[in-house]
Amino acid sequence: MKKIKYRLKQGYGSHRVGGKTYVAGEVIVTNEEELSGALDKFEPLEDPPPLPQPVAGLYSEQCEGGYNVINSATGKKINDEPLDQKTAESMAMKSLDDAIAELEETEKATAEEDNEPDAEAQR
């Protein structure tokens, strides 16, 4: 976490950080964690660093007939038909682009299997 400048506010007495005692008006360069529960005693003199942005990812979720793979950024499933648990969990561990590519390959293979004549039916 980035350190920024804080000033001890008037009316809060003193505060000890890292073996040094600070009095009202003094400036300290530190981060929020080092000030712990005394952050209300200090005013930031710089803008705090921006909060990290959530990273879009995938997760699997059980649904009727199997599992869906959900894009956490949109909350929408990326598969058209329910998947088995192993496939859904495998896809959820990949990047969105890789998961979509794998899904397309799986759907293509399934379509090819559906179009192949059944060996028993030919007998």
C-alpha positions as CSV (number, residue, x, y, z in Angstrom):
1,M,0.0,0.0,0.0
2,K,1.3,3.4,-1.0
3,K,2.4,5.8,1.8
4,I,0.9,9.3,1.8
5,K,1.3,12.4,4.1
6,Y,-1.1,12.8,7.0
7,R,-1.2,15.6,9.6
8,L,-2.3,15.1,13.2
9,K,-5.5,17.2,13.7
10,Q,-5.8,19.9,16.4
11,G,-7.5,18.8,19.6
12,Y,-6.4,15.1,19.4
13,G,-3.3,15.4,21.7
14,S,-0.5,13.3,20.5
15,H,-0.1,10.0,18.8
16,R,2.8,7.5,18.8
17,V,3.7,5.7,15.5
18,G,6.8,3.6,15.0
19,G,8.5,4.8,18.2
20,K,8.0,8.5,17.5
21,T,5.4,10.7,19.1
22,Y,3.6,13.2,16.9
23,V,1.7,16.3,18.2
24,A,-1.0,18.3,16.6
25,G,0.1,19.9,13.3
26,E,3.0,17.5,12.7
27,V,3.1,15.6,9.4
28,I,3.7,11.9,9.1
29,V,4.3,9.9,5.9
30,T,2.6,6.5,6.4
31,N,-0.3,4.4,5.2
32,E,-3.7,3.7,6.7
33,E,-2.6,0.3,8.1
34,E,0.1,1.9,10.3
35,L,-2.4,4.4,11.7
36,S,-4.9,1.5,12.4
37,G,-7.7,2.6,14.6
38,A,-6.5,6.2,15.0
39,L,-7.1,7.3,11.4
40,D,-9.8,9.7,12.6
41,K,-7.0,11.7,14.4
42,F,-5.3,12.5,11.1
43,E,-6.2,14.4,7.9
44,P,-4.7,13.3,4.6
45,L,-2.6,15.9,2.8
46,E,-2.6,14.0,-0.4
47,D,-5.2,12.1,-2.3
48,P,-5.2,8.5,-1.2
49,P,-4.3,6.0,-3.9
50,P,-7.3,4.8,-5.9
51,L,-8.9,1.5,-4.9
52,P,-8.1,-1.4,-7.1
53,Q,-10.7,-2.1,-9.7
54,P,-12.4,-5.5,-9.6
55,V,-11.1,-7.9,-12.1
56,A,-13.7,-9.6,-14.3
57,G,-13.5,-13.3,-14.0
58,L,-15.6,-16.4,-14.4
59,Y,-17.2,-18.7,-12.0
60,S,-19.4,-21.8,-12.3
61,E,-22.9,-22.0,-10.9
62,Q,-25.2,-25.0,-10.6
63,C,-28.4,-24.7,-12.6
64,E,-31.2,-26.9,-13.8
65,G,-29.7,-29.6,-15.9
66,G,-26.0,-29.0,-15.0
67,Y,-23.8,-26.0,-14.6
68,N,-23.4,-22.5,-16.1
69,V,-20.2,-20.5,-16.4
70,I,-20.9,-16.9,-15.4
71,N,-19.0,-13.7,-16.4
72,S,-18.6,-11.9,-13.1
73,A,-18.4,-8.5,-14.9
74,T,-21.8,-8.9,-16.5
75,G,-23.5,-11.5,-14.4
76,K,-24.5,-13.4,-17.5
77,K,-23.8,-16.9,-18.5
78,I,-21.4,-17.5,-21.4
79,N,-22.7,-21.0,-22.3
80,D,-26.0,-21.7,-24.2
81,E,-26.7,-25.1,-22.8
82,P,-25.9,-26.5,-19.3
83,L,-22.5,-28.1,-18.9
84,D,-21.2,-30.9,-16.7
85,Q,-19.5,-29.8,-13.5
86,K,-16.0,-30.7,-14.6
87,T,-16.2,-28.7,-17.8
88,A,-17.8,-25.7,-16.1
89,E,-15.2,-25.6,-13.3
90,S,-12.4,-26.0,-15.9
91,M,-13.7,-23.1,-17.9
92,A,-14.1,-20.9,-14.9
93,M,-10.4,-21.2,-14.2
94,K,-9.5,-19.8,-17.6
95,S,-9.6,-16.3,-19.0
96,L,-12.9,-15.2,-20.6
97,D,-11.4,-15.4,-24.2
98,D,-10.0,-18.9,-23.5
99,A,-13.2,-20.1,-22.0
100,I,-15.3,-18.9,-24.9
101,A,-12.9,-20.6,-27.4
102,E,-13.1,-23.9,-25.4
103,L,-16.9,-23.6,-25.3
104,E,-17.1,-23.1,-29.0
105,E,-14.8,-26.2,-29.5
106,T,-17.0,-28.3,-27.2
107,E,-20.2,-27.2,-28.9
108,K,-18.7,-28.0,-32.3
109,A,-17.6,-31.4,-31.2
110,T,-21.1,-32.1,-29.7
111,A,-22.7,-31.0,-33.0
112,E,-20.5,-33.3,-35.0
113,E,-21.3,-36.2,-32.7
114,D,-25.0,-35.5,-33.1
115,N,-24.7,-35.6,-36.9
116,E,-22.8,-38.8,-37.1
117,P,-24.9,-41.8,-38.0
118,D,-25.5,-44.2,-35.1
119,A,-23.6,-47.4,-35.5
120,E,-26.4,-49.4,-33.9
121,A,-29.0,-47.9,-36.2
122,Q,-27.0,-48.9,-39.3
123,R,-27.2,-52.6,-38.4
